[in-house]
Amino acid sequence: MSRIMAIDWGSKRTGIAVTDPLRIIASPLETVPTHRVFDFLDRYLAAEQVAVIVVGAPFHEDGTPAQVAGQIDKFAARLRKRFPQVQVVRQDERYTSRMAADIILQSGARKKKRRDKSLVDKVSASLILQAYMDEHDLWGSSGTD
């Protein structure tokens, strides 16, 4: 089975997360400088099968698109053009950075690690990926156990 990847695009850094091949676990993978994200993706997609790339869609609390949404739309269009074999979808990313920072804090990480923005970016990507997996019920459960 192929993986699902999530991307938390930022103007400076881009966080990336992936599932395992069975699509059971969403894990932070890497944070790369945004200007090098396509180089990273070229290498990764040449080595691993990825069926879906989930791109975080930023919204304000009231549901209106964030100012950076246009740049992310262009990024998603470039992904579709460069990797036509991979489905590119969007996922609401509201609050993921705040939630990632809380998770890192609760993990007991030292102050230096908590200030590491690259860690927040890849944890945010894993939260975007987990939300996508939850919303699309990838296990096909009917709610009965």
C-alpha positions as CSV (number, residue, x, y, z in Angstrom):
1,M,0.0,0.0,0.0
2,S,1.2,3.5,-0.6
3,R,1.7,6.3,1.9
4,I,-0.2,9.5,2.5
5,M,1.9,12.6,3.0
6,A,0.9,15.9,4.6
7,I,2.5,19.3,4.1
8,D,2.4,22.3,6.4
9,W,3.6,25.0,4.0
10,G,5.2,28.1,5.3
11,S,7.0,31.0,3.7
12,K,10.3,30.0,5.3
13,R,9.9,26.4,6.4
14,T,7.7,23.5,5.3
15,G,6.8,20.7,7.7
16,I,6.2,17.2,6.2
17,A,4.6,14.2,7.7
18,V,3.8,10.7,6.3
19,T,1.9,7.6,7.2
20,D,3.5,4.2,7.3
21,P,2.8,2.1,4.2
22,L,-0.3,0.5,5.9
23,R,-1.6,4.0,6.7
24,I,-2.0,3.3,10.3
25,I,0.3,5.9,11.9
26,A,0.8,9.6,11.0
27,S,4.4,10.6,11.9
28,P,6.4,13.8,11.5
29,L,9.1,13.3,8.8
30,E,11.1,16.4,8.1
31,T,11.1,20.2,8.0
32,V,12.8,21.7,5.0
33,P,13.4,25.2,3.8
34,T,10.5,26.1,1.6
35,H,12.7,27.0,-1.3
36,R,14.0,23.4,-1.3
37,V,10.7,21.6,-0.8
38,F,10.4,20.4,-4.4
39,D,14.0,19.0,-4.3
40,F,13.1,17.1,-1.1
41,L,9.8,15.8,-2.7
42,D,11.5,14.7,-5.9
43,R,13.9,12.5,-3.9
44,Y,11.3,11.2,-1.5
45,L,8.7,10.4,-4.1
46,A,11.4,8.6,-6.2
47,A,12.1,6.3,-3.2
48,E,8.6,5.9,-1.7
49,Q,5.1,5.3,-3.0
50,V,2.8,8.2,-2.1
51,A,-0.8,8.1,-3.3
52,V,-2.0,11.4,-1.7
53,I,-0.4,14.6,-0.6
54,V,-2.5,16.6,1.9
55,V,-1.8,20.3,1.9
56,G,-2.8,22.3,4.9
57,A,-5.4,25.0,4.1
58,P,-5.2,28.0,6.5
59,F,-8.3,29.6,7.7
60,H,-9.1,32.2,10.3
61,E,-11.4,31.4,13.2
62,D,-14.4,32.8,11.3
63,G,-13.8,30.4,8.4
64,T,-12.4,33.0,6.0
65,P,-9.1,32.0,4.2
66,A,-5.9,33.3,5.7
67,Q,-3.8,35.8,3.8
68,V,-1.3,33.2,2.8
69,A,-4.0,31.0,1.2
70,G,-3.3,32.3,-2.3
71,Q,0.4,31.2,-2.0
72,I,-0.6,27.8,-0.8
73,D,-3.1,27.4,-3.7
74,K,-0.2,28.1,-6.1
75,F,2.0,25.6,-4.2
76,A,-0.8,22.9,-4.5
77,A,-1.1,23.7,-8.2
78,R,2.6,23.2,-8.7
79,L,2.4,19.9,-6.8
80,R,-0.4,18.7,-9.1
81,K,1.6,19.6,-12.2
82,R,4.9,18.2,-11.0
83,F,3.5,15.0,-9.6
84,P,0.4,14.1,-11.7
85,Q,0.4,10.5,-10.4
86,V,-0.3,11.8,-6.8
87,Q,-3.7,13.1,-5.7
88,V,-3.3,16.5,-4.0
89,V,-6.0,17.5,-1.5
90,R,-6.6,20.2,1.0
91,Q,-7.2,19.9,4.7
92,D,-8.2,22.6,7.2
93,E,-5.1,23.4,9.4
94,R,-6.7,25.8,11.9
95,Y,-5.0,25.6,15.3
96,T,-2.4,23.0,14.3
97,S,0.6,25.1,15.1
98,R,-0.9,26.0,18.5
99,M,-1.8,22.3,19.1
100,A,1.7,21.2,18.0
101,A,3.3,23.6,20.5
102,D,1.1,22.3,23.2
103,I,2.0,18.7,22.4
104,I,5.7,19.5,22.4
105,L,5.3,21.3,25.8
106,Q,3.3,18.4,27.3
107,S,6.0,15.9,26.1
108,G,8.4,17.4,28.6
109,A,10.8,18.8,26.0
110,R,13.4,21.2,27.2
111,K,13.0,24.9,26.6
112,K,15.5,24.9,23.7
113,K,13.6,22.1,21.9
114,R,10.2,23.8,22.5
115,R,11.5,26.9,20.7
116,D,12.6,24.9,17.7
117,K,10.2,26.1,15.0
118,S,11.1,23.3,12.7
119,L,9.8,20.8,15.2
120,V,6.5,22.7,15.4
121,D,6.2,22.6,11.6
122,K,6.6,18.9,11.2
123,V,4.4,18.1,14.2
124,S,1.8,20.4,12.7
125,A,2.1,18.5,9.4
126,S,1.4,15.2,11.4
127,L,-1.7,16.8,12.9
128,I,-3.0,17.8,9.5
129,L,-2.4,14.3,8.3
130,Q,-4.1,12.7,11.3
131,A,-7.1,15.0,10.8
132,Y,-7.3,13.9,7.1
133,M,-7.1,10.3,8.1
134,D,-9.8,10.7,10.8
135,E,-12.2,12.6,8.4
136,H,-11.7,10.0,5.7
137,D,-12.1,7.0,7.9
138,L,-9.3,5.2,6.3
139,W,-10.0,2.0,8.2
140,G,-13.6,1.9,7.0
141,S,-15.0,1.4,10.4
142,S,-18.7,1.7,10.8
143,G,-18.6,2.9,14.3
144,T,-19.2,-0.6,15.8
145,D,-16.4,-2.4,17.6
